[in-house]
């Protein structure tokens, strides 16, 4: 019996076109920029735990959306470890090789500015505020765009 490759939670910054593709075809075309908990992330916060490191990777993905001038929309997905290319720069940014299908999407995180809130950045800590949606709510997220 073949071993199942371990899964990695990654945070995929999405454009409106990618959301439409995911809704219409059930997959995101590869290769995709993603953010994951890397050794670099762990070293940057040695007293952190898995939850805080995951939050940091999610925030990096949200910040990437803002830097690209896109609405803040991030998909949390579980992908095979062997599809992650982390040979690029340090930090949480990686490349996911190949497509990501809808069943791999665990949740969607939408900037609060898209859901009617005044600001998507918290003044006190520069945290990008996000609303959580289940992957089954993809049509609702698409409508927000």
C-alpha positions in Angstrom: 0.0 0.0 0.0 1.5 3.4 -1.0 2.0 6.0 1.6 -0.2 9.1 1.4 2.0 12.2 1.1 1.7 14.6 4.0 -0.5 17.6 3.5 0.5 21.2 4.0 -1.9 24.0 4.8 -1.2 26.9 2.4 -2.8 30.2 2.0 -3.5 31.2 -1.6 -4.1 34.9 -2.4 -6.9 34.9 -5.0 -7.9 37.4 -7.7 -11.4 37.8 -8.8 -10.5 35.8 -11.9 -9.2 32.9 -9.8 -12.4 32.9 -7.7 -14.5 32.8 -10.8 -12.4 29.9 -12.2 -12.7 28.0 -8.9 -16.5 28.5 -8.9 -17.0 27.5 -12.6 -14.4 24.7 -13.0 -13.9 23.5 -9.4 -10.1 24.1 -9.5 -7.5 26.8 -9.4 -4.9 26.5 -12.3 -1.3 26.0 -11.2 1.3 27.3 -10.5 0.1 29.5 -7.6 1.8 31.8 -5.2 1.1 30.6 -1.7 2.1 31.3 1.9 2.9 28.5 4.3 4.6 28.0 7.7 8.2 27.5 6.8 11.3 27.2 8.9 11.9 30.9 8.3 8.5 31.7 9.8 9.2 29.5 12.8 12.6 31.1 13.3 11.1 34.6 13.1 8.9 33.8 16.1 10.7 31.1 18.1 8.3 31.4 21.0 5.3 30.9 18.7 3.1 27.9 18.2 1.5 26.4 15.1 -1.5 28.6 15.4 0.5 31.8 15.6 2.7 30.7 12.7 -0.4 29.8 10.6 -1.9 33.2 11.4 1.4 34.9 10.2 1.3 33.0 6.9 -2.4 34.0 6.4 -1.6 37.6 7.1 1.3 37.4 4.6 -1.2 36.1 2.0 -3.6 39.0 2.8 -0.8 41.5 2.6 0.2 40.1 -0.8 -3.3 40.8 -2.1 -3.1 44.4 -0.9 0.4 44.9 -2.4 -0.9 43.6 -5.7 -3.8 46.1 -5.6 -6.4 43.3 -5.3 -9.3 42.8 -3.0 -8.2 40.8 0.1 -9.3 37.2 -0.6 -7.3 34.2 0.5 -8.1 30.5 0.2 -6.8 28.1 2.9 -6.0 24.8 1.1 -4.4 21.5 2.1 -2.0 20.4 -0.6 0.5 17.6 -0.9 3.9 18.5 0.5 5.6 17.5 -2.7 3.7 20.1 -4.7 5.3 22.9 -2.6 8.3 24.6 -4.1 10.0 26.6 -1.4 13.3 27.2 -3.2 12.5 30.9 -3.6 13.1 33.7 -1.1 12.9 33.2 2.6 9.7 34.0 4.5 6.4 32.2 4.1 6.1 32.7 0.3 6.2 29.5 -1.8 4.9 28.2 -5.1 2.3 25.5 -5.4 3.0 23.4 -8.5 -0.1 22.1 -10.3 -3.7 22.9 -9.8 -5.7 23.0 -6.6 -9.1 21.5 -6.7 -12.1 22.7 -4.7 -12.1 19.7 -2.3 -8.6 20.8 -1.2 -10.0 24.2 -0.1 -10.8 24.3 3.6 -12.0 27.9 3.9 -12.0 31.3 2.4 -10.8 34.5 4.2 -12.2 37.8 2.9 -11.0 41.3 3.8 -13.6 43.0 5.9 -13.7 45.9 3.4 -15.4 43.5 1.0 -18.1 42.5 3.5 -19.1 46.0 4.4 -16.7 46.9 7.1 -15.0 50.3 7.1 -11.4 49.1 7.1 -9.6 45.8 6.5 -6.6 46.8 8.6 -6.7 47.0 12.4 -5.1 50.3 13.6 -3.6 48.8 16.8 -1.4 46.1 15.3 -1.6 46.5 11.6 -3.5 43.2 11.4 -5.6 42.7 8.3 -9.1 41.9 9.5 -10.6 39.0 7.7 -14.0 37.3 7.7 -14.1 33.5 7.5 -16.2 31.6 5.0 -16.6 27.9 4.6 -15.6 26.6 1.1 -19.2 25.7 0.5 -20.0 29.4 0.6 -17.9 30.1 -2.6 -20.9 31.4 -4.5 -21.5 34.0 -1.7 -17.8 35.0 -1.8 -17.9 35.3 -5.6 -21.0 37.6 -5.2 -19.0 39.9 -2.8 -16.5 40.5 -5.6 
